[in-house]
Amino acid sequence: MLQFVDRDTYKNAIINPERAFLLYVDNENKISLQADIELGGDPVNYRVELIDFELNSTKPTLLMTITD
């Protein structure tokens, strides 16, 4: 079940920011990973990585890999 939350609720709910991600569901119910948060860079800080990978909707999202 998808749940929509506002920005403040989202930011307060993140325990590990590297597990945060943005999904997009199109009108055919295809799911794609649009962005995630990574820790890195110089100086080390959190950054948003923009991507566009279609995900396998038959597998749990957190167990899925890009090669699935």
C-alpha positions in Angstrom: 0.0 0.0 0.0 1.4 3.4 -0.9 1.2 6.1 1.6 1.7 9.8 0.8 3.4 12.0 3.5 4.5 15.6 3.6 8.1 16.6 3.6 8.4 17.1 7.4 6.8 13.8 8.2 9.1 12.1 5.8 12.3 13.7 7.1 11.3 12.9 10.7 10.6 9.2 9.9 14.0 8.4 8.4 16.1 6.4 10.7 18.8 5.6 8.2 18.8 8.2 5.3 20.7 5.7 3.0 17.5 3.6 3.0 15.4 6.5 1.7 14.3 6.3 -1.9 11.8 7.8 -4.4 9.6 5.5 -6.4 7.4 6.4 -9.4 4.4 4.4 -10.4 3.2 5.1 -14.0 -0.4 4.7 -15.3 0.4 1.0 -16.2 1.4 0.4 -12.5 5.1 -0.1 -13.5 7.3 0.9 -10.7 10.7 2.7 -11.2 13.3 3.8 -8.7 13.9 7.5 -9.4 16.3 8.6 -6.6 18.0 7.5 -3.4 20.2 9.0 -0.8 23.9 8.1 -0.4 26.6 9.1 2.1 29.8 10.2 0.4 31.7 12.9 -1.4 34.3 15.3 -0.2 33.5 16.6 2.3 31.4 13.6 3.4 27.8 14.4 3.4 24.4 13.0 2.3 23.6 13.5 -1.4 20.6 12.5 -3.6 21.4 10.3 -6.6 19.0 10.6 -9.4 18.4 7.4 -11.3 15.7 5.8 -13.4 15.5 2.0 -13.1 12.4 -0.1 -13.6 11.8 -2.4 -10.6 10.4 -5.9 -10.6 7.1 -5.5 -8.8 6.9 -9.2 -8.0 9.7 -8.9 -5.4 9.7 -6.9 -2.1 11.3 -3.5 -2.9 13.9 -3.5 -0.1 15.2 -7.0 -1.2 15.4 -6.1 -4.9 18.6 -5.4 -6.8 19.1 -3.5 -10.0 19.9 -6.7 -11.9 16.6 -8.4 -11.0 
